[in-house]
């Protein structure tokens, strides 16, 4: 149960090709956006699509695999934890970001 404290599992599609960065420390960092969709019927009986966008962060070997094999539109399953952080823009404005730091990645669908 310890691993359930901050655990996120999502299945969705990539919104863009992953961006891979090699940090000066030698670590690999890959980021991409992922959309999850849900549908329901509203009070009038009309079908409504609800899409949520998620910022995904991968490190190390998982980052290398994501950067090499993932492409925009591909369906993936990820497991990781929520990370909230803030930063200041050049103009001094404070921004808040929620990301999912993944530790597992599963590529779904057909092989290319």
Protein Blocks (a to p, Z undefined) as FASTA:
>chain_A
ZZmmmccddddddfbdcdddddfkopacdddddddddddddfkopacddddddddddehj
llmmmmmmgcghiacdddddddddddddfkopacdddddddfbdcdehjdZZ
